[in-house]
Amino acid sequence: MSGKWSSFWKNITTFEPDYFTVGGTMAEFAYFLKQGNLWAHVVDRVKFRIFPRMMIVPGFPTHVDVEIASACQMRCPMCYTTHMPHNLKGLMDWDLYTKIIDQCVEQKVYSIKLSWRGEPLLNPRAVDMVKYAKEKGIKEVAFLSNAELLDNKTAEQLVDADLDWISVSADGVNEIYNEIRAPADFEETKQKVAYLKKYRDSKGLKKPLIRVQSIMSAVEDIVDEYVGHWEDIVDRTNIIADNIREFKDLEEDAFNPYFVCPKAWERMTIAHDGKIHQCNTDYAGKMILGDANEQSLKDIWHGEGQRKVREGFRKHTYLKDLPACRQCSYGLKTETAEILGERVTKVQKYAFVGRIVENEEVTIKSPKPRRKRKSRKKDEA
């Protein structure tokens, strides 16, 4: 089979090459059932997963990323926000947010994620934003978080606001976690997430579903230990392959020239200032497709910029025409990784991407030293 046709088949059959659920297909299915809204969710998954593989342009994307905060209180070494220019950092204001959500409701968007580059809980109206979207009729409202700001009060408010799921980024365990996620502490983070589950369960609720995820190199030799720390606390454990973290262009031969990215057909990414970026890996805004402050989201979705993105993949010119793609892992060639313990048997990793953790050491350091918090025992002394 030629490279072009083998790439076509891989694009059709592979949904998330870098993302793995510990427990495999059965764990994925169990989590799917827990999400509820089963028929609506099945229809949404067809639109979100299958349509993009056929390059079918829907009237509007089924999912929208709404970045309510691009700032972050952490300086994790592998995160673009750590290196991001200050002028790209900020919080989404309420009027812009409600304008966006109202359009999403009008266009029958199934799901929104209130996070992208930053920590959503930095926005003082984060809970209100969850509540507003749910009350307006968005079926699934969720976000990713480092959980450092997830105190007991906020946890209770998020449950009461009807948040559907939260994904906690927790790379490695103990000292590796503490190094990557400073000034957070591994045991304290576990306690915060455990309280969220405890409060949810005390209300007799199934949501928010809670998942935890780590970069692969931080856990590949300790998968069973990692799962053991979280299995009584979360509903799902994920591992993500190490991605490009140098945020500079790679050579073209590192990429699959026939790669077709589904994002141009499946989702819209709206930054905190209302700018619509090419996708959710266009961190630096190398290609701005429109501005939600001035244009309707539907017009942007069908606009010239979005058409140019889709043509770049249809014609296999994406590496030349779409500069953000040269700093994105999705189009990179992949290779099979070693088996990760007893719970994960088959994974892929990106070629040409450096490991974040090597021999139990964090290999990529934060650009500035960060002061770690004192331990709880010292605070109480």
Secondary structure, DSSP 8 states (H G I E B T S, - for coil): --HHHHHHHHHHH-S-TTEEETTHHHHHHHHHHHT--HHHHHHHHIIIIIHHHTT---SS-SEEEE-SB---S---TT-HHHHS-GGG--B--HHHHHHHHHHHHHTT--EEE--SSS-GGGSTTHHHHHHHHHHHT-SEEEEEE--TT--HHHHHHHHHTT--EEEEE--SSHHHHHHHTTT--HHHHHHHHHHHHHHHHHTT---SEEEEEEEGGGTTT-HHHHHHHHTTT-SEEEEE-----S-S---GGGB-TT---THHHHEEEE-TTSEEESSTT-TT-SSEEEETTTS-HHHHHTSHHHHHHHHHHHTT-HHHH-GGGGG-STTB-EEE---BTTTB---EEETT---SEETTEE-S--SS-------HHHHH-
